[in-house]
Structure formats: C-alpha cells, structure tokens
Amino acid sequence: MSTSYIRTICPFCGVGCGLVLEVRDGEVVRVFGEKEHVLSKGRLCGKGASSIRSLYSKDRIIYPLKRVGDNFITIGYDDAIKEITEKLLDIRDRYGGKSIAIFGGCQNTLEETYIMGKLARFLGSNNVDSCARVCHEPSAMALRETVGIGGSGVSVEEVPRAKVIVIAGESITESHPVLVDYFLEAKRNGAKIIVIDPRVTPTVRLLADMHLQINQGTDIYLFNAVANYLIQSGKYDKEFVESRTKGFEEYREVVRDYSIEDAEKITGIPKDEIVRFAELISTKPTIFSWGLGLSEGGGVNAVRAYLDLMLLTGNVGIDGGGPLVFRGQSNVQGSGDLLKPNRFPNGDINEENARKLAGVWGFEPPLYKGLTVTDTFLRDNDIKAVILFNFNVTHSLPNRDRVIKKLKELELLVVVDAFMNETARYAHYVLPTAMWAEEEGSVVSLDRLIKWRFRAVNPPGDAKPTLQILSDLGAGLGLKIPTDPREVFEEMRRVVPLYGGLDIKEVMDHSANSRFPNRELVLYKDRFLTPDGFAHFRPVRYVDRVRNGLVLITGRVVTHFNTDTLTGRQWLSKLEEVVYINEEDARRLGIRDGDMVKVVSGCGEVIVRARLSRDVKVGHAFMVNSLSITNNVVCDELDEESRIPLYKSTVVNITPIHP
Ligand code: SF4
C-alpha cells in the first residue's frame, strides 16, 4: 500500500487555507490542515475538513454528455470537442466573435482563467467574465481608482496589530471561519471591533465591541455624515490628506450636506453611536474590512464612500491599517484580476495593450468592450454561444426565470463542470471536469497570497483538468494552448503586470509570503499605485430607495457554501427553505413561527416556512443564498457602473398561507 501526502489549497473561501491530503493507493483518504502554511498555520474550518467527500460523490459526471431532444446521451470526449469547436466556428462565421461568451467560476485556477480570456479573444470576443462580477467587482473598481490595486491593501497577518477594525456587511464566523482567530488575537491585544450589519450575526455576538445595526442600503449616508462630522470637528488626518491624496475639496463639498441628526433617522443608528464610531475610526491603525453586504447592497458607490473615510482618517499604507476585502471563493481575487470584458489581462482595452498582447499571443485581441455575465443573462443581447467553466449561473444569478429563458435561447451552451447542476440541465454539451484535488495550478487568497494546488489523484472516467479541456478546444479552433500549468504561469507572469514579480518557487512553497505584486503585507507605504501616485477621494451622494415592503437580505451560513454544489454533497444536513423575519413584522403581518408564507418580489415568488427572529432588524427579511429558491425572488436590478446585481436590497411582501 503506497501512502503520500500532497499539499493543496482549500476549494472554498478566499482565506485559502493550506490542506494536506493523505493519498492511499490513488484515493484521498484524509485531509488535515497544513501547519507550514503561511496564513492558516494548520487551521481548518468544517468546510475544509470535510472537503474530500464531494470528490467521491456518486453523482459526479464522468463522461461527456450531448443533448438530443429533451434527453442527454453520452458521447466520446474527442467527438464532443470536435462538435463543439465546429459549432463555435460556425456561430462565429454567421454572427461574428461578438456572439460568443466565455465565463468562469471563481474556483478555477489562475492559469485556467487566464487561458479562458485568451481563447475568447482568439475567437474575436471580449465577452469574458467570472463570478467575481457578482460579489466584489464594486470593491475592485473602487479600490483601483482610489488607491491603485483592486485587492486588499493590508494582509490578514496585520490584523492583530490593528487598534480598531471595522467589519462592514460580512459575518466572518459564517463565511471565513479561520480568519476569526486573527480577529480574536486583535481583541486580546486591545483592538475595538465595530460591525456594521442590519442583522445580529454570530460575528456580532462573538467579536463586536460595537454593533451598528444599520438599515440596509443606507451605508453611504452613514459614511458621508461621519466624514462631515470629522471634517467639521477637525478630527481627520490633515497631513495625510494634504500630502497623499487628491480630491478632498470636492469631497468636503459633497459631505457638507450630511448631518449626524439626519443619519440617525435614515440609518436607524442612534446619534451617539454614530459619533462614537467616528471617534474610533480616527484612531490609528484602523482596518476597514468589508464583504458582500456593502458591495451587493450598495454597489460601487457604497464602497467608494467607505474608502473615502479610510483616506480621510489616514488609515492606509500603515502597519495594521488599510482596506481588507472578504473575498468569498478560493480564486475570486485572481478571477477578477484576469477575466473582465472591459479590461485586458495587461490593462485597459486599447491599441497599445492589444499590440503587446499580440507580441506574446501571436494574434491581436478585439478592441471593443465586451458584455458582463450579468448583461448577458439579464439583459437583451445578441449572444448565441456560451461556455461556462464551473459556473452555475442558474443558481448564482438573480431573477432565475430570466436566466433560464436566456439559456434556452442560446444556439450553443457548453457547461464544463463536475456535477449535473441546475445550469447543466439546459446545456447542449456537458464536459466533465477534474475537481480541485485532481488538477493543479495557482489561486489567489483574499489578501493577495498566491499559492499552488498540487494534484493529489487522477480524475474519474473521462473527466479532464480544465486546462486540458481548454487546450483541446483551442486545438480544434486553431490555437495552441499548453496543458502544463507551469508553462501557462510563466506566460501569465510576462503578460499581467500585477503578477510580474511572482516567483513560481515561492508560489509552490506554502510557507513563503508570495503576495502580489512584490510580497507586501501592507501596500502603499510610500506611494499609491494610481497613475499619479496619489490616493483619490471619490465623493458620492446617497440616493434614497423606495421601500414598500420588507427589504430581503441574502447571506451565508457556516455549513453551506455558495451554490451548495460541493457542501450539499459533504454534509448530512440539508438547508431548510426558510425566510427569517422580525417578531414585530410577523405580528403586524399575522405570521406565526413555523407558518408557511408566500414571499413575493417584483420578479418572482416562493413559498417557504417563516422563522421569527430578533436577529433580523424590523423592516427586513433574510434568506440563505445557498438555497436555490432564493434567487427566484431576488430581482435583477444592476448597479449602473459595476453591473453587480443588488442582491441584498430586494423589496418583498410576505403573507401567511393559513390552511
Ligand atoms: Fe476553507 Fe475558508 Fe474554511 Fe479555510 S476558512 S478551511 S479556506 S472554507
């Protein structure tokens, strides 16, 4: 019996914990935390600890499938690749490259993601995107324009050095459990933790010294009022603002209209708490951390207003302070860096960058701005063919009926996945893919740490590594693509300026600090990475939203992960189809605990059980996003600039169904 121990990275959240897989006779039999990993140091949460179960799930797809009428038949891998590539070329000939789109989930490695973008450009398409669009595109946009890089400016290792930590719109005890130890250490060192959330979450209970129980979607008012207070009382960092930022005068003019008194009425947070919050964040060092409550609640403007406060208090570019983004998946940072319809992997879409790409790729990419995944599935367009790599859009995107309608209209839908998920049911071809432990390549954590997943075992049946599938599709289309991720990594390093300073040996050594761009734990100490080297205020105004009903918030629970494709196969417990509402709202609506209720929004309705909870603020409701029915009622309002769906702001009416 042969036993080996293979290092990899957890397939779930953006903490990117190091795992060691014990492999016996070609099968992974045990998983444990990797003590040498620079960040996780042997820690694991329940999701990581049970991660190997889904590898051996009985319902994995192991042979390619082809739709015939309403059924699927198995088809040989080579035949499937041949038919798919012929159809893609035919569609390109008839409608042009603009009619084709390639979208990837955020579990794909950097190498796979980079090649998806290259392959689409070879076909004449800039319609490329990833599920980073629907979680942190607003964060990446706001960070890039404010400080330079669309990622965390401070590493998790700096958390214990902070004096104040703000957590806006995330329950890390549910979503990023291993981070909690770092926050507890900060508390032991005397840090004050402020949580901004409409719900009383487990994170509030465990970590918060102060809970700002905000009305959903009013963050901009809060942040602008706090800014005005700090400016008027002279408690902002004048020296930092004068020497390292631009745009302060315009910012001061905008926030002048926002008072603490009105903030109390609009946000629902008592005035004295708002003032205390303002005083606390003017301490140094403060970490401004946030999650989807901010980005999916208020879009790019909410993140801008938050980052403006960070600049105003001079809390960036210092040890133990700066922006920290809670990225939800193991490679969401990397997917957002590499796969965008309005950017090349080497920067803006323009002729100069296209020429540089042609120097490496051997062909020039198109120059038009492509479509986002949300515009493809939620708005009218001329897309005829879509390839989805590990991206279950039917579950992930809002307004499910509209997504399904678009899927059915496509002339060609290819789903590359390990499971027959809700989206695969509408595919013309399904290609089975290797899972995380069955292939290799690099992924980027929520604090820019790039680490390599080593292959532990072979995929079952005809399932192939995603890079192999991309290479075979490329061969059929006339583009040579290496199957060795090391080769792709080196090409990517030459193309992507952010990754140019990486060393593959450090990436493969899980004990090394291999953060991009140059191993910094704290970015921007001397200079911001904006074109002029300064940080830029981006003042924004609060826009009130009409609320004729309860505001439905969606979010995570610790035992389930995103679309539940993996965790649904790991745990014995199934998620209960439930909506949580406050007791006061329930009384008003005639709803008792356990009643079946109808939840109706502007785009759909579901029938679920009601659970009464004091943890949900009056005027709000809560459903878990891993429930596939949740997106039947979450509507498809998109943030104007970042095109993220505002998942956490759907107005719903809830009525009891009494027998
Ligand atoms: Fe995996 Fe995140 Fe849990 Fe770490 S904290 S084991 S990366 S799910």
Residues whose N, C-alpha, C, O or C-beta is under 5 A from the ligand:
A	BS01	SF4	C10 F12 C13 V15 G16 C17 L44 C45 K47 G48 S175 H176 P177 V178
